[in-house]
Amino acid sequence: MSRSHPHPIQLRSVGSQDNQAPLPLPPAIQNPSSHSWASPHGPLSWGLCCLLALQHILVLTSLLCASHLLLLRSLSRGGLSYSPAQILASSLFSCGVSTALQTWMGSRLPLVQAPSFEFLFPALVLTSQKLPLAIQTPGNSSLMLHLCEGPGCHGLELWNSSLREVSGAVVVSGLLQGTLGLLGVPGHLFLYCGPLVLAPSLIVAGFSAHKEVALFCSAHWGLALLLILLMVICSQHLGSCQLPPCPWRPASTSSTRTHIPAFRLFSVLVPVACVWIVSAILGLSATPLELSAPTEAPWFWLPHPAEWDWPLLTPRALTTGISMALATSTSSLGCYALCGWLLHLPSPPPHACSRGLSLEGLGSVLAGLLGSPMGTASSFPNVGTVSLIQAGSRRVAYLVGLLCAGLGLSPRLAQLLTTIPLPVLGGVLGVTQAVVLSTGFSSFHLADIDSGRNVFIVGFAIFMALLLPRWLREAPVLLSTGWSPLDVLLRSLLTEPIFLAGFLGFLLENTIPGTQLERGLGQGLPSPFSAQEAWMPLKSKRKAAREYDLPFPVPNLCTHIPQPLRCLCPLPEDLGNEEGGPTEPGETTDLLPGFGEPCPRSSGELRSQ
């Protein structure tokens, strides 16, 4: 994904007992400059997995600090009665718990959970509706809204209640998302999401953070460009350089030494460390005022509900939570499809999508109860990191969850993450979001993009998803229906580009007539795959599909759960019969062509934990 190759680079998804590496190409077509790497001498050491987990935490930190910083900047200065480090710690704790649950019993993909911008945009709408505003009209220009900070303004003491209201919206979002997941709604709708629904969503997801990236990079363009340059060099130009394992010796008794592509594997960690050190030497590291604590944060605390106060549930919080749930569900389904694609697994089955979203909802409920203004959702930048380093592992995802939960127990350690320079955070987000954007473009070949029908759907969905939020921000008169909760709901949904792209693409794709071939449904593997890779035994396909199954011994309990919740368990038809006969059509239909076909055979396939 990260470089053009004569032959494809295949990512191998690995469990906690497997190697973490891309699959090597067959000897007959091996490309010496390829980035492929495999270690057949046993599982990687825990040390290397910890470094990869730390790399994902740095990417998660970029989202964490960006979302909290932008939200706190929308509030009045000095309006908080508690340390921002404690807010970050509560978010980290909920992200760690949600990541572990997602990997263990959710979608079963190595997805990192983080506060996404799908929570930020509605939160900004909610807080802006509560601000005491003074309206100024300079000359004949459009109306301008300014924060009223004069002695005649009242309500500046309500900023704590504003965050409580946002936390209430996060709780509502988690409850709604969890309920939809338990009822199997996401899995059912995902069956109707073909390439023309997912591709515009991925493209808009890559574009959606460009303003925030530019804002952070503008703090010091020199540091931002240095970081981006180092990430490009490590992941692309030096990606094929093989180094001895040294401290990363595989955990096996074999004396054979395996070389690893260290530059590519650490194409985020190494550049961030280098630029962070350079900024410290030059004295350019500074914690933003909004994230700096007036008093020292405690070394240890135990997050618990009502630490500061209970979340505030209001009609506006309810409508904001609805928009958060819809947007994060759309985003997470795109993450599931993208991660499965990168790991060369079949398209996520309905039961995996439903379980994943229900546990994401549980994570958001936990975050809201702990006082965090941000919920948890599958992180696009972390999925982009998987594509950038071309490796993904459940073991690493478990470690990310454990480390995040540990950081969440120490606000003082969590506060150290705020010392990362803003240009570094912006550069990390820029590169990882660009990878997500490119995967959206690369998936267009799965459908007939020369079709006038498809050209209209793609263009209309992407353009409107980018236009409507921009129009709403610059509209001379705010959208007003006369009822504040409805205003918040409409404004929140119209500021969510990923939701708009997914909704418009889904609506047009399933209402405009088109053939299966034209829509990119029911095909085999994408054309870049070689013939021997495309036609593997059907048993390999079923083995890969079982990677989404529940871990032992949970499947034994599926027969004892209520019938309405059976949608969270794999159906017998999902596994097929042991003799390799064909399954019933429609039961295991994969809507991402090429990802439901047999996966390449390897000894390191992702195994159930």
C-alpha positions in Angstrom: 0.0 0.0 0.0 2.8 2.3 0.8 4.8 1.9 -2.5 4.2 1.0 -6.0 5.4 -2.6 -6.8 5.3 -4.8 -9.8 3.7 -7.4 -7.5 1.5 -6.8 -4.5 2.7 -6.6 -0.9 0.6 -8.9 1.1 0.0 -8.2 4.8 -0.3 -11.2 7.1 -2.5 -10.9 10.1 -1.0 -12.6 13.1 -2.2 -13.6 16.5 -0.3 -13.5 19.8 1.6 -16.6 18.9 2.5 -15.8 15.3 5.0 -13.8 13.4 4.1 -10.3 12.5 5.1 -9.7 8.9 4.0 -9.4 5.3 3.9 -12.5 3.3 6.9 -13.1 1.0 6.2 -13.3 -2.7 6.7 -16.6 -4.4 10.4 -17.1 -5.4 9.6 -17.0 -9.1 8.2 -13.5 -8.9 10.2 -12.1 -5.9 11.1 -8.5 -6.3 14.4 -7.7 -4.7 13.4 -4.1 -4.0 10.1 -5.2 -2.5 9.2 -4.4 1.1 8.2 -8.0 1.9 9.6 -9.6 5.0 8.9 -12.8 6.8 10.4 -14.5 9.9 9.9 -18.2 9.8 11.9 -18.8 13.0 9.3 -18.3 15.6 7.3 -15.5 17.1 8.7 -12.0 17.6 10.0 -11.0 21.0 7.9 -9.1 23.4 10.4 -6.3 23.2 9.6 -5.7 19.5 5.9 -5.9 20.1 6.2 -3.3 22.9 8.0 -1.0 20.5 5.3 -1.4 17.9 2.6 -0.8 20.6 4.4 2.4 21.7 4.3 3.5 18.1 0.6 3.0 17.9 0.2 4.9 21.2 2.1 7.9 19.7 -0.4 7.9 16.8 -3.3 7.6 19.3 -1.8 10.5 21.2 -2.0 12.7 18.1 -5.7 12.1 18.0 -6.1 12.4 21.8 -4.3 15.7 22.1 -5.8 17.2 19.0 -9.4 16.4 19.9 -9.1 17.6 23.5 -7.1 20.7 22.6 -9.6 21.9 20.0 -12.5 21.3 22.3 -10.8 23.1 25.3 -9.9 26.0 23.1 -13.6 26.5 22.4 -14.1 27.0 26.1 -13.3 30.1 28.1 -9.8 30.4 29.4 -9.4 29.3 33.0 -12.9 27.8 33.1 -12.0 24.3 34.3 -11.9 23.5 38.0 -9.8 20.3 37.5 -6.6 19.4 35.7 -6.7 18.7 31.9 -4.3 15.9 32.6 -7.0 14.0 34.5 -9.3 14.4 31.4 -6.5 12.9 29.2 -6.0 10.1 31.7 -9.6 9.2 31.8 -9.7 9.1 28.0 -6.6 7.0 27.8 -8.0 4.5 30.4 -11.3 4.1 28.4 -9.3 3.8 25.1 -7.2 1.0 26.7 -10.2 -0.9 28.0 -12.1 -0.5 24.7 -9.1 -1.6 22.6 -8.6 -4.8 24.7 -12.3 -5.6 24.5 -12.5 -4.9 20.7 -9.5 -7.2 20.0 -10.7 -10.0 22.3 -14.5 -10.2 21.7 -15.4 -7.4 19.2 -14.5 -7.4 15.6 -11.4 -9.5 16.5 -9.3 -7.2 14.2 -6.1 -5.5 15.7 -7.9 -2.1 15.8 -6.8 0.7 18.3 -9.7 2.6 19.8 -9.2 6.4 20.1 -11.1 9.7 20.5 -12.0 10.4 16.8 -13.0 13.7 15.2 -16.5 12.2 14.8 -16.9 13.0 18.5 -15.2 16.4 18.3 -17.4 18.1 15.6 -20.7 17.5 17.4 -19.1 18.5 20.7 -18.0 21.8 19.2 -21.5 22.4 17.9 -23.0 21.6 21.4 -20.6 23.9 23.2 -21.0 26.7 20.7 -24.7 26.6 21.2 -24.2 27.2 24.9 -21.7 30.0 24.7 -22.8 33.5 25.7 -22.3 35.3 22.3 -22.2 38.8 21.2 -23.2 39.5 17.6 -21.3 42.1 15.6 -22.0 43.2 12.1 -19.0 45.1 10.7 -20.3 47.2 7.9 -22.2 45.1 5.3 -20.2 42.0 6.0 -21.7 38.7 7.2 -22.6 38.3 10.9 -19.7 37.5 13.2 -20.1 35.7 16.5 -17.7 36.5 19.3 -17.3 35.1 22.7 -18.9 37.5 25.2 -16.4 38.0 28.0 -17.5 41.4 29.2 -18.9 42.2 32.6 -22.4 42.2 31.2 -22.1 38.6 30.1 -23.3 35.8 32.3 -22.6 32.1 32.2 -18.8 31.9 32.1 -19.1 29.8 35.3 -21.0 27.1 33.3 -18.0 25.7 31.4 -17.7 22.7 33.7 -21.4 22.0 33.0 -20.6 22.3 29.3 -18.1 19.5 29.5 -20.6 17.5 31.6 -23.2 18.0 28.9 -20.7 16.8 26.3 -19.9 13.8 28.5 -23.7 13.1 28.6 -23.8 13.2 24.8 -21.0 10.7 24.8 -22.9 8.4 27.1 -26.0 8.7 24.9 -23.9 7.9 21.8 -22.4 4.8 23.5 -25.9 3.5 24.6 -27.3 4.0 21.1 -24.4 2.5 19.4 -24.3 -0.5 21.7 -28.1 -1.0 21.3 -27.8 -1.0 17.5 -24.9 -3.4 17.7 -26.8 -5.8 20.0 -29.8 -5.7 17.6 -27.5 -6.6 14.6 -28.3 -3.4 12.7 -24.7 -2.6 11.6 -24.0 -6.0 10.4 -27.2 -6.1 8.3 -26.5 -2.7 6.8 -22.9 -3.6 6.1 -24.1 -6.2 3.6 -25.3 -3.4 1.4 -22.1 -1.4 1.5 -20.1 -2.1 -1.6 -17.0 -0.4 -3.0 -18.9 2.7 -4.0 -20.0 3.2 -0.4 -16.7 2.4 1.3 -14.4 4.2 -1.1 -16.0 7.7 -0.8 -16.1 7.2 3.0 -12.3 6.4 3.1 -11.5 9.3 0.8 -13.5 11.8 2.9 -12.0 10.3 6.1 -8.5 11.1 4.7 -9.6 14.6 3.8 -11.6 15.4 6.9 -8.7 16.2 9.2 -6.8 18.5 6.8 -7.7 21.7 8.6 -6.6 20.3 12.0 -3.4 19.0 10.5 -2.6 22.4 8.9 -3.4 24.1 12.2 -1.0 22.0 14.2 1.7 22.1 11.6 1.5 25.8 11.3 2.9 26.0 14.9 6.3 25.3 13.3 6.4 24.3 9.7 10.1 23.4 9.9 9.5 20.7 12.5 6.5 19.4 10.7 8.3 19.1 7.3 11.2 17.4 9.0 9.0 14.8 10.6 7.1 14.2 7.3 10.4 13.9 5.4 11.8 11.4 7.9 8.6 9.3 7.9 8.6 9.2 4.0 12.3 8.2 4.0 11.9 5.5 6.6 8.7 3.9 5.2 9.5 4.3 1.5 13.1 4.9 0.6 14.6 2.7 3.4 11.7 0.4 3.7 13.4 -2.5 2.0 16.6 -2.2 4.1 17.1 -5.3 6.2 18.8 -5.1 9.5 20.0 -7.8 11.9 17.5 -8.4 14.7 20.0 -7.7 17.6 17.7 -7.0 20.6 14.7 -8.1 18.6 15.8 -11.7 18.3 12.8 -14.0 17.6 11.8 -16.0 20.7 12.8 -19.4 19.5 15.7 -21.8 20.1 16.8 -21.6 16.5 20.2 -20.0 15.9 19.3 -18.7 12.5 19.3 -15.0 12.3 16.5 -13.2 10.6 16.9 -9.7 9.2 14.0 -7.3 9.7 12.9 -4.1 7.9 13.5 -1.9 11.0 13.1 1.4 9.2 9.7 0.5 7.8 8.5 -1.1 11.0 9.4 2.0 13.0 8.6 4.6 10.4 6.6 6.5 13.0 8.5 5.9 16.2 12.0 6.8 14.9 11.0 10.1 13.2 8.9 11.2 16.2 11.7 10.5 18.6 14.2 12.3 16.4 12.1 15.4 15.9 11.0 15.5 19.5 14.7 15.5 20.6 15.5 18.2 18.0 12.7 20.4 19.3 13.8 19.9 22.9 17.4 20.9 22.0 16.1 24.0 20.2 13.8 24.9 23.0 10.7 24.5 20.8 8.8 22.1 22.9 6.0 23.7 24.8 2.8 22.4 26.3 -0.3 24.2 25.0 -1.9 26.4 27.6 -5.2 24.6 27.3 -3.5 21.2 28.2 -1.2 22.6 30.9 -2.2 22.0 34.5 -2.1 24.9 37.0 -1.2 22.4 39.7 0.8 19.1 39.5 -1.3 16.2 38.5 -1.2 13.1 40.8 1.1 10.2 40.0 -1.7 7.7 40.6 -5.4 7.8 40.6 -8.2 5.3 40.0 -10.7 6.6 37.4 -14.3 6.1 38.6 -17.7 7.5 37.6 -18.7 10.9 39.0 -15.0 11.8 39.7 -16.0 15.4 39.2 -19.7 15.1 38.7 -22.2 12.9 36.8 -22.7 13.5 33.0 -25.4 16.0 32.3 -28.3 14.7 30.2 -30.3 17.4 28.4 -32.3 17.4 25.1 -29.4 18.9 23.3 -27.0 16.3 24.7 -29.5 13.6 23.5 -29.5 14.9 20.0 -25.8 15.4 19.9 -25.3 11.8 21.1 -27.5 10.6 18.2 -25.3 12.4 15.7 -22.1 11.1 17.4 -23.5 7.5 17.3 -24.4 7.7 13.6 -21.0 9.3 12.6 -18.8 6.9 14.6 -20.7 3.9 13.4 -20.1 4.9 9.8 -16.4 5.6 10.5 -15.9 2.3 12.4 -17.5 0.2 9.7 -15.1 1.8 7.2 -12.2 0.9 9.6 -13.3 -2.7 9.8 -13.4 -3.0 6.0 -10.1 -1.2 5.6 -8.2 -3.3 8.3 -9.6 -6.6 6.9 -8.5 -5.5 3.5 -5.0 -4.6 4.6 -4.6 -7.9 6.4 -6.0 -9.9 3.4 -8.9 -11.2 5.4 -12.4 -11.6 4.0 -14.8 -8.8 4.4 -16.0 -8.6 8.1 -19.1 -10.7 8.5 -22.3 -9.2 10.1 -21.7 -10.8 13.5 -18.2 -9.3 13.8 -19.5 -5.8 12.8 -22.3 -5.9 15.3 -20.0 -7.1 18.1 -17.5 -4.5 17.3 -19.9 -1.6 17.4 -21.6 -2.8 20.5 -18.3 -2.9 22.4 -17.3 0.4 21.0 -20.5 1.7 22.5 -19.6 0.2 25.8 -16.2 2.0 25.6 -18.0 5.3 24.9 -20.3 4.8 27.9 -17.3 4.1 30.1 -15.5 7.2 28.8 -18.6 9.5 29.4 -19.1 8.1 32.9 -15.5 8.8 33.7 -16.0 12.5 32.7 -14.2 12.3 29.3 -15.7 14.6 26.7 -14.6 12.2 24.0 -15.8 8.6 23.3 -13.9 5.8 21.7 -14.0 4.6 18.1 -11.8 2.7 15.7 -8.9 5.0 14.7 -8.3 5.6 11.1 -4.8 7.0 11.7 -3.8 3.7 13.5 -5.2 1.7 10.6 -3.1 3.9 8.3 -0.1 3.1 10.5 -0.8 -0.6 9.9 -0.6 0.1 6.1 2.5 2.2 6.5 4.5 -0.3 8.4 2.8 -3.3 6.6 2.2 -5.3 9.8 -0.6 -5.9 12.2 -1.0 -8.1 15.2 -3.5 -8.9 18.0 -0.6 -9.1 20.4 0.4 -5.5 19.7 -3.3 -4.4 20.0 -3.5 -6.1 23.4 -0.3 -4.3 24.5 -1.7 -1.0 23.3 -4.8 -1.5 25.4 -2.7 -2.5 28.5 -0.3 0.4 28.2 -3.1 2.9 27.6 -5.0 1.7 30.7 -1.7 1.9 32.7 -1.2 5.5 31.5 -4.8 6.3 32.4 -4.0 5.4 36.0 -1.3 8.1 36.2 -2.3 11.6 35.2 1.3 12.7 35.6 2.5 10.2 33.0 -0.4 11.1 30.7 0.6 14.7 31.0 4.0 13.9 29.5 2.3 13.1 26.2 1.2 16.8 26.0 4.9 17.8 25.7 5.0 16.3 22.2 5.2 19.4 19.9 2.1 20.3 18.0 3.9 20.1 14.6 4.8 16.5 15.4 1.2 15.6 16.2 0.1 17.3 13.0 2.8 15.6 10.9 1.8 12.1 12.2 -1.9 12.8 11.5 -1.0 14.1 8.0 0.9 11.1 6.9 -1.4 8.5 8.4 -4.5 10.2 7.1 -2.9 10.4 3.6 -2.5 6.6 3.6 -6.2 6.2 4.4 -7.0 8.6 1.6 -4.9 6.6 -0.9 -6.6 3.3 0.1 -9.9 4.9 -0.8 -8.7 5.8 -4.2 -7.1 2.4 -4.8 -10.5 0.6 -4.1 -12.2 2.3 -7.1 -10.8 -0.4 -9.5 -13.1 -2.9 -7.8 -16.1 -1.3 -9.6 -16.6 -0.1 -13.1 -15.4 3.5 -12.6 -16.0 4.3 -16.3 -19.8 3.8 -15.7 -21.7 7.0 -15.7 -23.7 5.8 -12.8 -20.7 5.1 -10.7 -19.0 8.4 -11.7 -22.0 10.3 -10.5 -22.3 8.4 -7.2 -18.6 8.9 -6.3 -18.4 12.5 -7.3 -21.7 13.6 -5.7 -21.0 11.8 -2.4 -17.5 13.1 -2.0 -18.2 16.7 -3.1 -21.3 17.1 -1.0 -19.6 15.5 2.0 -16.9 18.2 1.8 -19.2 21.0 0.7 -21.9 20.9 3.4 -19.7 21.2 6.5 -17.9 24.1 4.8 -21.1 25.8 3.9 -22.4 25.4 7.4 -19.3 27.0 8.9 -19.4 30.0 6.6 -23.2 30.5 6.4 -24.0 34.1 7.3 -27.1 33.0 9.4 -27.0 29.9 11.6 -29.3 27.1 10.9 -32.4 27.6 13.0 -35.6 25.7 13.2 -36.9 27.3 16.4 -36.1 24.3 18.6 -32.6 24.2 20.0 -32.2 20.3 20.2 -33.2 19.9 16.6 -30.8 22.7 15.6 -28.0 20.9 17.3 -28.9 17.5 15.7 -29.0 19.0 12.1 -25.8 21.1 12.6 -24.0 18.1 14.1 -24.9 15.8 11.3 -24.1 18.4 8.6 -20.6 18.9 10.1 -19.7 15.1 9.9 -18.1 14.6 6.5 -17.6 10.8 7.0 -21.3 10.3 7.9 -22.4 12.4 4.9 -20.2 10.5 2.5 -21.3 7.1 3.8 -25.0 8.1 3.9 -25.1 9.6 0.4 -23.0 6.8 -1.1 -25.3 4.2 0.6 -28.5 5.9 -0.5 -27.4 6.4 -4.1 -25.7 3.0 -4.4 -28.8 1.1 -3.3 -31.4 3.2 -5.1 -29.9 3.8 -8.6 -30.2 0.7 -10.8 -26.9 -1.0 -11.7 -25.6 -4.5 -12.4 -23.5 -6.5 -9.9 -20.5 -6.2 -12.1 -21.0 -2.5 -12.5 -21.3 -2.0 -8.8 -18.2 -4.1 -8.1 -20.0 -6.9 -6.3 -19.5 -10.7 -6.5 -16.1 -10.5 -8.2 -12.9 -12.4 -7.3 -9.7 -11.0 -6.0 -8.5 -7.7 -7.4 -6.7 -7.9 -10.7 -3.2 -7.1 -9.3 -3.1 -10.5 -7.6 -1.4 -13.3 -9.4 -3.2 -16.3 -10.5 -1.7 -18.7 -8.0 -2.7 -16.4 -5.2 -6.2 -15.8 -6.5 -7.3 -19.4 -6.6 -6.5 -21.1 -3.3 -8.5 -24.0 -1.8 -11.9 -23.0 -0.4 -10.7 -24.4 2.9 -8.3 -21.4 3.2 -11.1 -19.0 2.7 -13.1 -20.6 5.5 -10.1 -20.7 7.8 -9.6 -16.9 7.2 -13.3 -16.2 7.8 -13.0 -18.0 11.2 -10.6 -15.3 12.4 -13.7 -13.2 13.1 -15.2 -15.9 15.4 -15.4 -15.5 19.1 -12.5 -16.8 21.2 -12.9 -20.1 23.0 -14.9 -20.9 25.1 -17.3 -18.1 24.3 -18.8 -19.9 21.3 -20.1 -22.6 23.6 -22.3 -20.0 25.3 -24.0 -18.8 22.1 -26.7 -21.5 22.3 -27.7 -20.2 25.8 -28.0 -16.5 24.9 -31.5 -15.0 24.0 -32.6 -15.3 20.4 -32.4 -11.5 19.7 -28.7 -11.5 20.6 -27.8 -14.5 18.3 -26.8 -11.9 15.7 -23.5 -11.5 17.7 -22.5 -15.1 17.1 -21.2 -16.7 13.9 -23.8 -18.7 12.0 -23.1 -22.3 11.0 -23.3 -21.2 7.4 -20.4 -18.8 7.9 -18.0 -21.7 8.5 -19.2 -23.9 5.6 -19.0 -27.7 5.8 -15.8 -29.6 6.4 -15.8 -31.3 3.0 -15.2 -28.0 1.3 -18.5 -27.9 -0.4 -20.0 -24.5 -1.5 -22.0 -22.5 1.0 -25.4 -21.2 0.4 -25.3 -18.0 -1.7 -26.0 -14.9 0.3 -24.9 -16.3 3.6 -21.2 -15.5 3.2 -21.3 -13.0 0.4 -18.5 -10.5 0.7 -19.1 -7.0 -0.5 -15.5 -6.1 -0.8 -14.5 -8.0 -3.9 -11.4 -9.9 -3.5 -11.5 -10.1 0.3 -13.9 -12.9 0.5 -11.9 -15.2 -1.7 -9.2 -17.6 -0.3 -6.4 -15.9 1.5 -2.8 -16.9 0.8 -1.8 -20.0 2.7 0.7 -19.3 5.5 1.7 -20.7 8.8 1.2 -17.4 10.5 -2.4 -16.6 10.0 -4.3 -14.8 12.7 -5.5 -17.3 15.2 -8.2 -17.1 17.7 -7.0 -16.2 21.2 
